[in-house]
């Protein structure tokens, strides 16, 4: 068995008007803020993590303050232009063309932590590692995602499924205290459960449909360490490992979050020799209780087969990214998602046949993540996050070169069809891809009553649907 650092694993007619008319501002600010195609800095502001889709707006507003965001929205409204927002570009949705105004928030990285109140405040471009590192100094932790380079705001507005603390504390959106937002009328406001209950409901789970968020305040938790990481087994052991996993998750406490992933590594330099060119199965776990108890919980999984790599140990919370070891450099990833109500023996057999070592098309990653626990419970202050009845997520990412997209999508479609007998019919918004961003598909991210409530809110706060370059909720 080899121990390695898993970080190494893995144009319309109005466009000219939009680009040339700089928004008015009452305060002098450093320039340039407003960039049109060809301007220095334009392309840099549009860099994205997932290269499957690159934005091409007629105007980029490189926002440094909430005032810049407000100016951008007002300018777009005057020119009847749709508005998009970009922080890291991990989740592309719909094409962003020359008729659009895109607000880049990557410079808005401010983070503050109030240790006494156990809350953090993050600006629109802040990354999760920014928050984790600062909160750790006070012995606190946020409901972070699988990697520190994802933006805090987009992740949280889409629900926020934490692979470390989710089952113990629920969705990240459940713990939001207040949201600073610029709405379609160009006004800035701080929205809370008391100030505007419907808008507060919709923002937490509705992404950027109702305005552009400039800052968010949310709860932190007294967690400093976890017992976790990943255990990688050979692809030949996939069925054995997945069957053990489906039985094991029925026994674990809420302090244990986990997933299992079928993976296909390319035969390329940069990957550890034990994994290069191989099909493997990876167990990912995070337990926030006593390390000895965590080891006892994981022991049955360690025993099902001989690990290639065992990276599960007591770790500081700041090392959470080692659990999934997601890529840190931009990739072209074709993604699909679904939700399962159960993981049966037949479900496992179907997954192994379709995505395991002998799969007809080797998809890079097919992950099943355990839900339940606090993720299944309604929060104290209701929000739009739906599908709490699901027991597992299914997430697929096919990292391809040019020409591989059609095959990858066909293979993913086949897996989704094969899993239909165990599907809830719903989807988790933050995992929905470009191919799943149609208005009809977005409905599947919500319970019918919640979706209708969001439509009514949309009609009130964005009647012209200028915030439509997203997983759009129809008026």
C-alpha positions in Angstrom: 0.0 0.0 0.0 1.4 3.4 -1.0 0.8 6.7 0.8 0.8 9.7 -1.5 -0.4 13.3 -1.4 -3.8 13.1 -3.1 -3.5 16.8 -4.1 -1.7 15.6 -7.2 -4.6 13.3 -8.2 -6.7 14.7 -9.5 -23.5 39.3 -31.0 -26.7 41.2 -31.0 -27.5 44.6 -32.3 -27.5 46.2 -28.8 -24.0 45.0 -27.9 -22.2 48.1 -29.2 -24.4 50.3 -27.0 -23.8 48.1 -24.0 -20.0 48.1 -24.5 -19.4 51.7 -25.2 -21.7 53.5 -22.7 -19.9 53.3 -19.4 -22.2 53.3 -16.3 -22.4 56.6 -14.4 -20.9 56.6 -10.9 -21.2 59.1 -8.2 -17.8 58.2 -6.7 -14.4 58.2 -8.4 -13.0 54.6 -8.5 -9.9 53.0 -9.9 -10.1 52.3 -13.6 -10.7 50.3 -15.7 -13.8 48.8 -14.2 -15.9 48.5 -17.4 -14.3 46.4 -20.1 -15.4 45.6 -23.6 -14.1 42.9 -25.9 -10.5 43.6 -26.8 -9.8 45.8 -23.8 -6.8 44.9 -21.6 -8.1 42.7 -18.8 -11.3 41.7 -20.5 -10.2 38.1 -21.1 -8.6 37.8 -17.6 -11.9 38.7 -16.0 -13.6 35.9 -17.9 -11.4 33.1 -16.9 -13.4 30.1 -15.7 -12.7 26.9 -13.9 -14.9 24.7 -16.1 -13.9 25.3 -19.7 -16.9 23.6 -21.2 -18.4 27.1 -21.8 -16.6 30.4 -22.0 -18.6 33.7 -21.5 -18.4 36.3 -24.3 -20.3 39.4 -23.0 -20.5 42.8 -24.6 -19.5 44.4 -21.3 -17.6 43.1 -18.3 -17.9 45.1 -15.0 -14.9 44.2 -12.9 -16.5 44.9 -9.6 -14.5 45.9 -6.5 -17.4 47.2 -4.4 -21.1 46.8 -3.9 -21.4 50.2 -5.6 -19.9 48.7 -8.8 -22.4 45.9 -8.8 -25.2 48.4 -8.3 -23.9 50.5 -11.2 -23.7 47.5 -13.5 -27.3 46.4 -12.8 -28.6 49.9 -13.3 -26.7 50.2 -16.6 -28.0 46.8 -17.8 -31.6 47.7 -16.9 -31.4 50.9 -18.9 -30.2 49.0 -22.0 -32.6 46.1 -21.5 -29.6 43.8 -21.2 -29.5 40.5 -19.3 -27.1 40.4 -16.3 -24.8 37.5 -15.4 -22.4 37.1 -12.5 -19.0 35.3 -12.4 -16.8 34.5 -9.4 -14.9 31.3 -10.2 -16.8 29.7 -13.1 -17.2 26.2 -11.5 -20.8 25.8 -12.7 -21.5 27.1 -16.2 -25.2 27.2 -17.0 -26.4 29.0 -20.1 -24.4 30.8 -22.8 -23.4 34.4 -22.1 -23.3 36.3 -25.3 -22.6 39.9 -26.6 -26.0 41.2 -25.5 -25.1 40.6 -21.9 -23.5 42.5 -19.0 -21.3 40.3 -16.9 -20.3 41.3 -13.4 -17.0 39.7 -12.3 -16.8 39.6 -8.5 -13.4 38.0 -8.3 -11.8 41.1 -6.7 -14.4 41.2 -3.9 -12.6 38.8 -1.6 -13.2 40.3 1.9 -13.9 37.9 4.8 -14.5 38.7 8.4 -15.2 36.4 11.3 -17.0 37.3 14.5 -15.9 34.6 16.9 -18.2 35.6 19.7 -21.3 35.3 17.5 -19.9 32.4 15.5 -20.6 34.0 12.2 -18.6 34.9 9.1 -19.3 37.6 6.5 -18.0 37.0 2.9 -18.0 39.3 -0.1 -19.2 38.1 -3.5 -15.9 36.8 -4.7 -14.6 35.2 -1.6 -13.4 31.6 -1.8 -14.1 28.9 0.7 -10.4 28.5 1.6 -10.5 32.2 2.5 -13.2 31.6 5.1 -11.9 28.2 6.4 -8.4 29.6 7.1 -9.7 32.7 8.9 -12.4 30.8 10.9 -9.9 28.2 12.0 -8.0 30.8 14.0 -11.0 31.1 16.2 -11.6 27.3 16.4 -14.6 27.5 14.0 -15.5 26.0 10.7 -18.0 26.7 7.9 -20.2 24.3 5.9 -17.6 24.2 3.1 -17.8 22.2 -0.1 -15.3 19.7 -1.5 -12.7 22.3 -2.6 -11.4 25.6 -1.3 -11.4 27.3 -4.7 -15.2 27.4 -5.1 -16.9 30.7 -4.4 -18.8 31.0 -1.1 -21.8 32.9 -2.4 -22.7 30.8 -5.5 -22.3 27.6 -3.5 -24.5 28.8 -0.7 -27.2 30.3 -2.8 -27.5 27.0 -4.6 -28.0 25.2 -1.3 -24.5 24.2 -0.3 -23.9 20.5 0.2 -21.0 20.0 2.6 -19.1 16.7 2.4 -17.7 17.4 5.8 -20.5 18.8 8.0 -23.6 18.4 5.9 -25.2 15.4 7.6 -24.5 16.9 11.0 -25.7 20.5 10.4 -27.7 20.6 7.1 -27.4 22.7 4.0 -25.2 25.8 4.0 -28.2 27.9 3.0 -29.9 26.8 6.2 -27.5 28.8 8.3 -27.5 32.1 6.4 -28.2 35.1 8.7 -28.3 38.0 6.1 -27.7 38.7 2.5 -26.6 42.0 0.9 -28.2 42.1 -2.6 -28.7 44.4 -5.6 -32.1 43.8 -7.1 -33.3 44.5 -10.6 -34.5 48.0 -9.7 -30.8 48.9 -9.0 -31.3 49.1 -5.2 -29.0 47.7 -2.6 -30.5 46.2 0.5 -29.7 43.8 3.4 -32.2 41.0 3.4 -33.1 39.0 6.5 -35.9 36.8 7.6 -37.5 39.9 9.2 -36.9 42.5 6.5 -38.3 40.6 3.5 -39.2 36.9 4.3 -40.1 36.0 0.7 -36.9 37.3 -0.8 -34.8 35.8 2.0 -36.6 32.5 1.3 -35.9 32.6 -2.5 -32.3 33.8 -2.4 -31.3 30.8 -0.2 -31.7 28.1 -2.8 -32.6 30.2 -5.9 -29.1 31.1 -7.0 -28.9 34.5 -8.8 -32.5 34.6 -10.0 -33.6 37.4 -7.7 -30.5 39.8 -7.7 -26.8 39.9 -7.5 -25.5 39.2 -4.0 -22.6 41.4 -2.8 -22.1 39.8 0.6 -23.5 37.1 2.8 -23.4 36.4 6.5 -23.7 32.8 7.8 -23.1 30.6 10.8 -19.9 28.8 11.8 -19.5 25.7 14.0 -17.0 24.7 16.7 -15.1 22.2 14.6 -11.3 22.2 14.3 -10.4 18.7 13.1 -11.9 15.7 11.3 -11.1 12.1 10.9 -11.2 11.5 7.2 -9.7 11.4 3.8 -10.0 8.8 1.0 -9.3 5.1 0.7 -8.6 4.0 -2.9 -9.2 0.4 -4.1 -8.6 -1.2 -7.4 -11.4 -1.1 -9.9 -11.7 -4.9 -9.8 -13.0 -4.4 -6.2 -15.7 -1.9 -7.2 -18.6 -4.2 -6.6 -17.3 -5.5 -3.3 -16.6 -2.0 -2.0 -19.9 -0.5 -3.2 -22.0 -3.3 -1.7 -20.2 -2.9 1.6 -20.7 0.9 1.4 -24.5 0.6 0.8 -24.8 -1.5 4.0 -22.4 0.6 6.0 -24.2 3.9 5.4 -27.3 2.5 7.2 -25.3 2.3 10.4 -23.3 5.5 10.7 -24.1 8.6 12.9 -24.9 12.0 11.5 -21.4 13.2 12.3 -20.1 10.9 9.5 -20.4 12.2 6.0 -19.2 10.1 3.1 -19.3 9.3 -0.6 -18.0 6.6 -3.0 -16.7 7.3 -6.4 -15.9 5.2 -9.5 -13.0 6.8 -11.2 -11.0 6.3 -14.5 -7.6 8.0 -14.5 -5.9 8.8 -17.8 -2.5 7.3 -18.6 -0.7 10.6 -18.3 2.2 12.1 -16.4 1.2 14.0 -13.2 -0.9 11.2 -11.7 0.5 8.8 -9.1 1.9 5.7 -10.7 -0.6 3.4 -8.7 -3.5 5.3 -10.4 -2.2 6.2 -13.8 -4.3 4.6 -16.5 -6.3 2.7 -13.9 -10.0 2.3 -13.0 -10.4 2.6 -9.2 -13.0 3.1 -6.5 -12.5 5.8 -3.9 -14.2 5.9 -0.5 -14.4 9.5 0.9 -15.2 10.0 4.6 -15.3 12.8 7.1 -16.1 12.2 10.8 -16.1 15.1 13.2 -16.2 13.2 16.4 -13.4 11.4 18.4 -10.6 10.0 16.1 -10.7 6.6 17.8 -14.4 6.4 17.2 -13.9 7.5 13.6 -11.3 4.7 13.1 -13.7 2.2 14.5 -16.4 3.3 12.1 -14.2 3.2 9.1 -12.6 -0.2 10.0 -15.2 -2.4 8.3 -14.7 -0.5 5.0 -10.9 -0.8 5.2 -11.3 -4.6 5.6 -13.3 -5.3 2.4 -10.4 -5.2 0.1 -6.7 -4.3 -0.1 -6.3 -0.5 -0.5 -4.0 1.0 -3.1 -3.9 4.2 -1.1 -5.1 4.9 2.4 -5.3 8.6 3.2 -7.8 8.5 6.0 -6.4 10.0 9.3 -7.0 12.7 11.8 -6.6 16.1 10.1 -7.0 19.8 10.7 -10.2 21.1 9.2 -8.2 23.4 7.0 -7.1 20.2 5.1 -10.7 19.4 4.1 -9.8 19.6 0.4 -7.7 16.4 0.7 -10.9 14.3 1.0 -11.9 14.7 -2.6 -8.7 16.1 -4.0 -10.6 17.9 -6.7 -8.6 19.4 -9.6 -7.2 22.9 -9.0 -6.5 23.8 -12.6 -9.2 24.6 -15.2 -10.7 21.5 -16.9 -13.3 20.8 -19.6 -15.8 18.8 -17.5 -19.1 17.6 -18.8 -21.3 17.0 -15.8 -24.6 15.3 -15.0 -26.5 14.8 -11.8 -29.5 13.0 -10.2 -30.9 12.1 -6.8 -31.6 8.6 -5.5 -34.2 7.6 -2.9 -32.2 4.4 -2.0 -29.1 2.5 -2.8 -30.0 -1.1 -3.2 -28.0 -4.2 -4.3 -29.6 -3.7 -7.8 -28.6 0.0 -7.8 -25.0 -0.9 -7.1 -24.9 -3.6 -9.8 -26.2 -1.1 -12.3 -23.6 1.5 -11.3 -20.7 -0.9 -11.5 -21.9 -2.2 -14.9 -22.3 1.3 -16.3 -19.5 3.3 -14.6 -17.1 0.7 -13.2 -13.9 -0.8 -14.6 -15.6 -2.5 -17.6 -17.9 0.5 -18.4 -18.7 0.9 -22.1 -17.4 4.5 -21.9 -14.9 5.4 -19.1 -16.4 8.5 -17.4 -13.8 10.2 -15.3 -15.9 10.4 -12.1 -19.2 8.9 -11.0 -19.8 9.7 -7.4 -22.6 8.6 -5.0 -22.8 10.9 -1.9 -24.7 10.0 1.2 -27.4 12.5 2.3 -29.9 12.2 5.2 -29.3 13.4 8.7 -29.7 17.1 9.1 -29.8 17.5 5.3 -33.3 15.8 5.4 -34.7 18.2 8.0 -36.3 21.6 7.4 -34.4 24.5 8.8 -35.6 26.8 11.5 -36.0 29.6 8.9 -37.5 27.9 5.7 -35.7 28.4 2.4 -36.0 27.2 -1.2 -33.7 24.2 -0.9 -35.8 21.3 -1.9 -35.5 17.5 -2.5 -34.7 16.9 1.2 -36.2 13.5 0.8 -33.3 12.2 -1.3 -31.0 9.7 0.3 -28.0 10.1 -2.2 -26.8 12.3 -4.9 -25.3 11.0 -8.1 -22.7 13.3 -9.8 -20.8 12.6 -12.9 -17.9 14.5 -14.5 -16.3 13.5 -17.8 -13.1 15.4 -18.4 -12.6 15.2 -22.1 -10.5 16.6 -24.9 -11.8 18.1 -28.1 -14.3 15.7 -29.8 -15.1 13.8 -26.6 -18.2 15.7 -25.6 -20.8 13.7 -27.5 -19.6 10.3 -26.3 -19.4 11.6 -22.7 -22.9 13.0 -22.8 -24.3 9.8 -24.3 -22.6 7.7 -21.6 -24.0 9.9 -18.9 -27.5 9.9 -20.3 -27.3 6.1 -20.4 -26.4 6.0 -16.7 -29.2 8.4 -15.7 -31.7 6.2 -17.6 -30.4 3.1 -16.0 -30.7 4.6 -12.5 -34.3 5.8 -13.1 -35.9 3.0 -11.0 -34.3 4.4 -7.9 -34.4 8.1 -8.8 -36.5 10.6 -6.9 -37.0 12.5 -10.2 -35.3 15.5 -8.6 -31.9 17.2 -9.0 -29.6 19.2 -6.8 -29.2 22.7 -8.2 -25.5 23.1 -7.6 -24.7 20.0 -9.5 -26.8 20.8 -12.6 -24.8 21.2 -15.8 -25.0 23.2 -19.0 -27.1 20.4 -20.5 -29.5 20.5 -17.5 -30.1 24.3 -17.3 -33.3 24.5 -19.3 -36.4 26.0 -17.6 -38.1 22.6 -17.6 -35.1 20.9 -16.0 -34.7 23.6 -13.3 -38.2 22.7 -12.1 -36.8 19.3 -11.0 -34.6 21.1 -8.5 -37.7 22.1 -6.5 -40.8 20.8 -5.0 -43.8 22.0 -7.0 -45.0 24.3 -4.2 -41.6 25.8 -3.8 -41.2 26.4 -7.5 -44.5 28.2 -7.7 -43.5 30.4 -4.8 -40.3 31.3 -6.5 -42.1 32.2 -9.7 -44.3 34.6 -7.8 -41.2 36.1 -6.2 -39.6 36.4 -9.6 -42.6 38.4 -10.9 -42.3 40.8 -7.9 -38.5 41.5 -7.8 -37.4 40.8 -11.4 -40.5 41.3 -13.7 -38.3 41.8 -16.8 -36.2 38.8 -16.0 -32.9 40.5 -16.4 -31.3 37.9 -14.1 -31.9 35.1 -16.6 -28.4 33.9 -17.4 -28.5 31.2 -14.8 -30.6 28.3 -13.8 -33.6 30.5 -14.7 -36.9 30.4 -12.9 -39.6 31.5 -15.2 -42.0 34.3 -14.1 
